[in-house]
Amino acid sequence: IAVQELDDVLTVPREAVFFTEGIAKVYTIDDSSRAQEQSIEVGENTIDMYQVISGLNQGDLVIVLGRSQVEGGSLVKVMEDTSSTSLADERGI
């Protein structure tokens, strides 16, 4: 049952988000291929996605797989498809 339907919202995979002292965070990849810890504000969520209210921009690269093996400043290598933030179109959140 869809309780609420939101259009054009920024989302990230649920696996990318972790909480430190109640603050939602993700690791992004900067231009020098280093992981950067980024605080974000999350809104609505589904079983697999979080709505991002602030802290990220569309197209930012976000680490999903292997996130638990990364620290801020770690050099990372993207092995396959990159997971980035995206706009959800006509998706019930």
C-alpha atoms as one frame of an Amber mdcrd trajectory, in Angstrom:
protein
   0.000   0.000   0.000   1.483   3.340  -1.026   0.949   5.782   1.805   2.589
   8.718   0.092   3.831   9.315  -3.431   6.637  11.806  -4.009   7.979  12.922
  -7.387  11.462  14.185  -8.219  13.117  13.390  -4.900  16.806  12.675  -4.402
  17.377   9.105  -3.189  20.249   6.813  -2.223  20.275   3.051  -1.653  19.527
   2.133   1.954  22.779   0.105   2.152  24.796   3.290   1.561  23.466   5.041
   4.672  24.870   4.567   8.175  24.172   6.407  11.407  26.691   7.828  13.860
  25.233   9.230  17.083  21.886   9.629  15.332  23.328  11.455  12.303  22.766
   9.890   8.864  25.950   9.635   6.788  27.237   8.213   3.521  30.658   7.881
   1.933  31.048   9.799  -1.310  33.908   9.543  -3.804  35.736  12.783  -4.537
  37.639  13.820  -7.671  40.841  12.230  -6.361  39.091   8.839  -5.888  39.071
   9.154  -2.112  36.183   8.306   0.176  34.717  11.252   2.063  32.295  10.878
   4.970  29.275  13.100   4.328  26.466  13.908   6.756  23.044  13.935   5.142
  19.492  14.680   6.193  17.122  11.861   5.289  13.378  11.978   4.904  10.996
   9.281   3.806  12.305   5.778   3.158  11.335   2.495   1.604  12.677  -0.996
   2.079  15.567  -0.162  -0.267  15.941   3.642  -0.531  16.256   6.799   1.575
  15.060  10.210   0.460  17.886  12.752   0.798  16.675  16.173   1.921  20.125
  17.787   2.155  23.834  16.971   2.114  24.097  15.482  -1.389  23.554  16.618
  -4.947  22.189  14.672  -7.885  25.048  12.756  -9.499  27.282  12.554  -6.403
  29.009   9.176  -6.287  28.049   7.214  -3.182  29.726   4.030  -1.937  27.254
   1.195  -1.482  29.104  -2.135  -1.643  32.126  -2.434   0.602  31.105   0.615
   2.614  32.015  -1.105   5.890  35.626  -1.492   4.693  36.080   2.221   3.971
  37.214   5.115   6.151  37.268   8.796   5.337  40.235   9.510   3.055  40.562
   5.914   1.827  41.648   5.573  -1.785  38.900   3.691  -3.617  38.622   2.060
  -6.998  35.250   1.737  -8.671  35.084  -1.814  -9.978  31.762  -1.784 -11.820
  28.670   0.317 -12.089  28.769   3.365  -9.875  25.931   4.033  -7.503  25.027
   7.660  -7.456  22.261   9.731  -6.116  19.251   9.849  -8.366  15.911  11.478
  -8.750  13.029   9.117  -8.133  10.259   9.558 -10.686   6.757   8.540  -9.775
   7.959   6.151  -7.084   5.969   5.667  -3.927   8.149   6.510  -0.948
